[in-house]
Structures are given as C-alpha cells and as structure tokens.
C-alpha cells in the first residue's frame, strides 16, 4: 500500500494505492477539512475507496464509521470501525494499525486490516 | 497457479473455539482452525481461571493452531504472542492482541482487534486471525 497526503488550502487530499500480486493498481482518493480528526478520516476514506475497487466485487462497499487514536501496548494505535457490504452480505468490522509518524497512512492501514478478510485483499 | 502461489499459506478460518473444564483455578481453551481444503489444525492453551486467563489461553491456543498450519507449508515463519488486553472501543468492549511475526530474519509487529462478545475464546481467535491474516497471506 502507498498513501500520499497533500494539503490544498484548507483541505487535505489523500490518495491510497493498492497493488495486487499481478501488479494491477487500484487507487482511492478522498478530501477533508484540515483538522486532526479529518486527517484520519481522509486517509481512511481513501483506503476504503481503494479497497472497494481492489476487491473486484461488483457493488462492494466499505463505509467508514468511527475512528479513534488510542494508546495501548505502549504504542499509539489507530482504531477504525467499518461496515462492509459485498455479495449481499454485510459485516461490522474493526481494524487497527500502529501510528508510525503518518496518521493518514495509519488510518488507511487500519481500514485494510478491517476489510482484508471479507474482501479477500491480502 | 504458479509454484510460488501454491506454497502460500491458504486462508485459514475459525472452525470452533471451546473452553474445556479442567481442575479448579485453571482454564483450558481448544481452538480449531480450518484451511480451504478442510484440513484442520487444533491448538490448545491453558491459563488461570479468570477473564484475563481465558483471553491468554485462547490466544495461545490460536497461535498453537496457526503454527501447525504454517508447518505444513514448510516455511520458516515464527509467531510469538506478546500481549492480550480488553479494550473499550466506540462504547463497546473489544479485545486487542499484539504478536510478533518473523520471516526471513525480518520481524514484524502484528496487531489485531475484535469485538468482545459473550463467547470470549471466539472473540480472541478473531482478533489473532485479524492480526496475522495479512502477514501470513503475503509470504512468498
């Protein structure tokens, strides 16, 4: 996964690119206001859009619900809850990722952690 | 299918998780994981009879079963359980696990989370699989 965050005026723009084992690329983008909470959400929304495409499942949908940064196991961790829909099934899922400097990238990884089993992304 | 992908660890799924009655003061958890070809891997873990003990027993049982699944592939992968904790997330209880995966002399910290439901062992298995799923699936 590659995540790129840009600041454009009073907005963030995030792009998340996923590559499958055959080298095909799937990109999701999202915009959000320039606040810490929206930085997280923008990264998560971009990852959700990329995951929908990468799944290859017609009508697959990943809806980002809640996001939080918590401290556990001595590390800063992004926690996300998402609702994923695919093939007429819906799952309530949670994902986590350690923060390594970039909050938007951590939020994107947390979305992938939540969805990779049901969307078969790994 | 290429030879490389044929050696990959197949997607492992939870088949069952069960608390087994043992002597007073102890709890034992048995976890059964299943590969797509219906090959199953049974792991066990034991700890003290408490919520914390049950969490640890279930996590150890899951790692035990995963190690057996990894062994079948012949890959030099190590999994080590580091921490298990309950956690409030968005107003609901959850369980978070931390593991360390090692492959080709490279260590990777792994994190997983699942909602904590009445079936505690099952919740823990989901958290461990959430942590290890991607790491194990992309081994080449």
Interface residues (C-beta under 8 A of the other chain):
Chain A: X21 X65 X66 X68 X70 X72 X73 X77 X79 X81 X92 X94 X95 X96 X97 X98 X112 X113 X114 X116 X117 X120 X122
Chain B: X5 X11 X82 X83 X85 X87 X89 X90 X94 X96 X98 X109 X111 X112 X113 X114 X115 X129 X130 X133 X134 X137 X138
